[in-house]
Amino acid sequence: MTLPILFEDGEALVIDKPAGLPLDMPRAGGVSLENHLDSLRFGFARAPAPVHRLDRDTSGCLLLARNPKALKRFSAAFEERVVQKVYLGIVAGKIEQDSGVIELALSKISSAAAGWRMIPAKKGKPALTRWRKLAENEAGTLVEFRPETGRTHQIRVHALHGLGIALLGDPIYGERLSTGATAPRTMLHAASLQVPRPGKDPVLAHAPLPGDFLSLGFAV
């Protein structure tokens, strides 16, 4: 598997992570991003390390740090909420509003029968997502999401409980309001990433819309 490089300099790599590639080795075995890190050294002494996380199904921009100091600085930028992230998602239905803000705190729950998931909860961790509608067709609606926090499954839960419609193909949160359209995965794509760096140009990357979005009739 070849991982496209969207940005590269002495302290950062941004790759276009394909859908279906987990960051960590699955319990059942199989290929993960860990298997590819050595091939992303490009002459550096250390293999790069992921700074943040993308779900297995999510495609697009993933930032890797090429040394421990860069990892610390980039991680701090995410914690301080100065990183600009743009995601594109297809929700399985129509949306009346053109844009808005979803602010729902999130908490993790689990059960032996259903496993774990995130839910809105007053005592959960604060989570805020700005969104706007881009296009719609018979498959659903293409939405731009700009999360200002980075909670687990944030966009997926905010789509369901904030917009009232889950992301197309979501196996955990997608039980409601399906258009009948099918998708090979949760239709979420990390389209762009901008990380400020004091005294240097920011890390800036854009990931093209993947083929499964295009096959559903969406383009940007």
C-alpha positions as CSV (number, residue, x, y, z in Angstrom):
1,M,0.0,0.0,0.0
2,T,1.3,3.4,-1.0
3,L,0.4,6.2,1.4
4,P,0.2,9.6,-0.5
5,I,2.2,12.4,1.1
6,L,0.3,15.7,1.3
7,F,2.9,17.7,3.2
8,E,6.6,17.1,4.1
9,D,9.3,19.0,5.9
10,G,12.0,18.4,8.5
11,E,9.5,18.0,11.4
12,A,6.2,16.9,9.9
13,L,4.5,14.6,7.4
14,V,0.9,14.7,6.5
15,I,-0.4,11.5,4.8
16,D,-3.7,10.8,3.0
17,K,-4.8,7.9,5.1
18,P,-7.0,5.5,3.2
19,A,-10.3,4.3,4.7
20,G,-10.0,0.9,6.3
21,L,-6.5,1.4,7.6
22,P,-6.5,1.4,11.4
23,L,-3.7,3.3,13.3
24,D,-3.1,0.5,15.7
25,M,-2.7,-3.2,15.2
26,P,-6.2,-4.8,15.4
27,R,-6.7,-7.4,18.1
28,A,-7.6,-10.0,15.4
29,G,-4.4,-9.1,13.5
30,G,-4.0,-7.5,10.2
31,V,-2.3,-4.5,8.6
32,S,-2.3,-1.1,10.4
33,L,-0.5,2.2,10.1
34,E,2.2,0.7,12.4
35,N,3.3,-1.5,9.5
36,H,4.0,1.5,7.3
37,L,5.9,3.8,9.7
38,D,9.4,2.5,8.8
39,S,8.7,3.1,5.1
40,L,7.9,6.8,6.0
41,R,11.3,7.5,7.5
42,F,12.6,8.8,4.2
43,G,16.2,8.8,5.5
44,F,15.4,10.0,9.1
45,A,16.7,8.1,12.0
46,R,13.3,7.7,13.6
47,A,10.0,6.5,12.2
48,P,7.4,9.3,12.4
49,A,4.6,9.1,15.0
50,P,0.9,10.0,14.6
51,V,0.0,13.2,16.5
52,H,-3.7,12.7,16.5
53,R,-6.2,9.9,15.6
54,L,-8.6,9.1,12.8
55,D,-11.1,6.3,13.0
56,R,-10.4,3.2,10.9
57,D,-13.1,4.2,8.4
58,T,-12.1,7.8,8.2
59,S,-9.9,8.8,5.2
60,G,-7.8,11.9,4.7
61,C,-5.2,14.2,6.5
62,L,-3.2,12.5,9.3
63,L,-0.3,14.4,10.8
64,L,2.9,12.6,11.8
65,A,5.7,14.1,13.7
66,R,9.3,13.2,12.7
67,N,10.9,13.8,16.1
68,P,9.9,13.9,19.8
69,K,10.2,17.7,20.1
70,A,7.8,18.1,17.1
71,L,5.5,15.6,18.5
72,K,5.3,17.5,21.8
73,R,4.7,20.9,20.0
74,F,2.1,19.5,17.6
75,S,0.3,17.7,20.4
76,A,0.1,20.9,22.4
77,A,-1.4,22.7,19.4
78,F,-4.2,20.2,19.3
79,E,-4.8,20.4,23.0
80,E,-4.8,24.2,22.8
81,R,-7.4,24.0,20.0
82,V,-5.4,26.1,17.5
83,V,-5.4,23.5,14.8
84,Q,-7.9,24.1,12.0
85,K,-9.6,20.8,10.9
86,V,-12.1,20.5,8.1
87,Y,-14.0,17.2,7.5
88,L,-16.5,16.3,4.8
89,G,-19.2,13.8,5.6
90,I,-22.3,12.4,3.9
91,V,-25.3,12.2,6.1
92,A,-28.1,9.7,5.2
93,G,-30.9,12.2,4.6
94,K,-31.8,15.8,4.0
95,I,-31.1,18.8,6.2
96,E,-33.3,21.9,6.2
97,Q,-30.8,24.4,7.6
98,D,-27.8,25.6,5.7
99,S,-25.4,25.9,8.6
100,G,-25.1,25.9,12.4
101,V,-23.2,25.0,15.5
102,I,-23.6,21.7,17.5
103,E,-22.6,21.9,21.1
104,L,-23.2,18.6,22.9
105,A,-20.9,17.3,25.7
106,L,-20.0,13.6,25.1
107,S,-19.5,10.7,27.4
108,K,-18.5,7.0,26.8
109,I,-20.8,4.1,27.7
110,S,-20.4,0.4,27.2
111,S,-22.3,-2.8,27.6
112,A,-21.5,-6.5,27.1
113,A,-24.2,-6.8,24.4
114,A,-23.5,-3.6,22.3
115,G,-19.9,-2.8,23.1
116,W,-19.0,0.9,23.6
117,R,-20.1,4.1,22.1
118,M,-20.2,7.8,22.8
119,I,-23.4,9.6,23.8
120,P,-24.5,13.2,24.6
121,A,-24.3,13.7,28.4
122,K,-24.5,16.9,30.5
123,K,-21.5,15.6,32.6
124,G,-19.5,14.6,29.6
125,K,-16.6,16.4,28.0
126,P,-17.4,19.6,26.1
127,A,-17.6,19.2,22.4
128,L,-18.4,21.8,19.7
129,T,-18.7,21.4,15.9
130,R,-19.5,24.0,13.3
131,W,-21.1,22.7,10.1
132,R,-22.5,23.9,6.8
133,K,-24.4,22.1,4.0
134,L,-22.6,21.8,0.7
135,A,-24.8,19.7,-1.6
136,E,-27.5,17.1,-1.6
137,N,-28.8,14.3,-3.9
138,E,-30.7,11.0,-3.6
139,A,-27.8,9.5,-1.6
140,G,-27.9,12.1,1.2
141,T,-26.3,15.4,2.0
142,L,-22.7,16.5,1.8
143,V,-21.8,18.4,4.9
144,E,-18.6,20.3,5.9
145,F,-17.8,19.8,9.6
146,R,-15.3,22.0,11.5
147,P,-14.8,20.5,15.0
148,E,-13.3,22.9,17.5
149,T,-12.7,20.0,20.0
150,G,-11.4,16.6,19.3
151,R,-13.5,14.1,21.2
152,T,-13.8,10.5,20.2
153,H,-16.5,10.0,17.5
154,Q,-17.4,13.6,17.9
155,I,-18.6,14.3,14.3
156,R,-20.4,10.9,14.2
157,V,-22.4,11.6,17.4
158,H,-23.0,15.3,16.6
159,A,-24.4,14.3,13.2
160,L,-26.9,11.9,14.7
161,H,-27.9,13.9,17.7
162,G,-27.2,17.5,16.5
163,L,-28.5,17.2,12.9
164,G,-30.8,14.3,13.5
165,I,-29.2,12.2,10.8
166,A,-26.3,9.8,11.1
167,L,-23.4,9.6,8.7
168,L,-24.1,7.3,5.8
169,G,-22.6,3.8,6.4
170,D,-21.9,4.4,10.1
171,P,-22.3,0.9,11.7
172,I,-22.6,2.2,15.3
173,Y,-24.7,5.4,15.0
174,G,-26.4,4.9,11.7
175,E,-29.5,2.9,12.7
176,R,-31.9,5.9,12.1
177,L,-33.2,7.8,9.0
178,S,-31.4,5.9,6.2
179,T,-32.1,7.0,2.6
180,G,-31.6,3.5,1.4
181,A,-28.3,4.4,-0.2
182,T,-25.4,2.1,0.7
183,A,-21.8,2.9,1.5
184,P,-18.7,0.7,2.0
185,R,-17.8,2.6,5.2
186,T,-18.7,5.5,7.5
187,M,-18.6,8.3,4.9
188,L,-16.2,10.8,6.7
189,H,-13.1,12.4,5.2
190,A,-10.5,14.6,6.8
191,A,-10.3,17.1,4.0
192,S,-7.8,19.6,5.3
193,L,-5.5,20.4,8.2
194,Q,-3.7,23.5,9.3
195,V,-1.3,23.5,12.2
196,P,0.3,26.9,13.2
197,R,4.0,26.9,14.1
198,P,5.5,30.0,15.8
199,G,8.3,31.4,13.6
200,K,7.6,29.0,10.7
201,D,5.0,28.6,8.0
202,P,2.1,26.4,9.2
203,V,1.7,22.8,8.3
204,L,-1.0,22.9,5.7
205,A,-2.5,20.0,3.8
206,H,-5.5,19.2,1.7
207,A,-6.7,15.6,0.9
208,P,-8.6,15.1,-2.4
209,L,-12.1,13.7,-2.1
210,P,-11.9,9.9,-2.3
211,G,-13.5,7.7,-5.0
212,D,-16.3,6.4,-2.8
213,F,-17.6,10.0,-2.3
214,L,-17.3,10.7,-6.0
215,S,-19.2,7.5,-6.8
216,L,-22.1,8.8,-4.7
217,G,-22.3,11.9,-6.9
218,F,-20.5,14.4,-4.7
219,A,-17.6,16.6,-5.7
220,V,-16.0,19.8,-4.2
